[in-house]
Amino acid sequence: QVAYIHPRDSYAFADVIAERQRQQSVKGFSTEQDDTYVGFQLSAAAICYIEPMEAENYWPADWYDDSFKPTDTRRNLIKAAALIIAEIERIDRKSDAELKNE
């Protein structure tokens, strides 16, 4: 059984959801754009925020280098978690589309 965590019960959860919404509403990243990242670029970007020293190895080559903006550890993890959610959502949309085409 899955436990539901309401955003008001977890600052971390609420901050990750707010970051995901910010990526879409402020930064302008759409689900349509996310769907073009079929080479797991969203996951690779998340790795960079989890371990900024690895950005040289993982930051997607076709993304602007100046778009990688690490700050403090907590904020970096929030950005990483939001990117992981974006990747999971992309995978789910792809799976849903494949099921509809069967």
N, C-alpha and C positions, 0 to 999 in steps of 0.2 A: 504494500500500500504506500502511495506517495503522499508525503506530508506537504501541504500547501503553506508557503511562506508569504504572508502579506507584506508588501513593501514597507508598510509602517512599522513592521516588527524587525526589520533589518536595514540598517543604514547602508550596508554594503550592497544588498540586493537593490534597494531603491536607487543608489548611485549608479549601478550598472545599467539599470533600465533607463535612467535619465540620460546617461551617456549615449546609449543606443538611440534614443529619441533625438539627442543633440546632433549625432552624426547624420541623421536624416533631415531634420528641420533646419539646422543652422549650417552644417557643412554641405548639405545638398546631396548626400549619398542616397540613391534610391535603390529599391529592391531590383529594379531593372538593371541598374549598373552592377549591383552585387552579383546578379545572375551571369554576368559576363566573366566573372573570376572563377573559371572552371579549373584552374591550376592550383587551387587552394591558396591563393594570394592572401585572402582574409586571415587564414590560419597562420601563414608565414608572418604577416604583420603583427599578429597577436604575440608570436614568439619574440619578436623584436621588443615589444613593450614589456614582456615578462623578463627578458634578459637583454637590455639595451646594448651590451657589448657584442651581441651577435647580429646586430642590425646590418652590418656589412655583408654578412652571409645570407640573411633571410629576407631583407626588405625587398619587396617585389621590384624587379628590374624596370618594369614599365610604369612604376609609380614615381611621382616627383620626390626626390630626396628631401626637399624641404618640408614635405608633409609629415615626416617623422619628427614628432616633438615630444620626446620623453621629458618628464618632470620628476616628481617624487615617486617613491615606490608604490604607495597606495593608489595614486592617480594613474600610474602606468598599468597597474593590475586592473583597474576599472576599465581603462581603454582596451586592454587585452580581452577581458571578459566580454565586453560589448562586441568586439570583433569576432570572438568565438560564437556568440549568439548570431551574428550576421551570417557566419559560415553555416551554422546549423540550419538557420532559416532558408538559406540558399539550397542546401541539400534537401530539405523537406519540400521546397517548391519543385525542385527537379523530380523528386520521387512522385509527388502528386501529379505532375504533368505526365510522367511516364505511365502511371496507373490509368489516367484518363485516356491515353492513347492505345491502351490494350484492347 
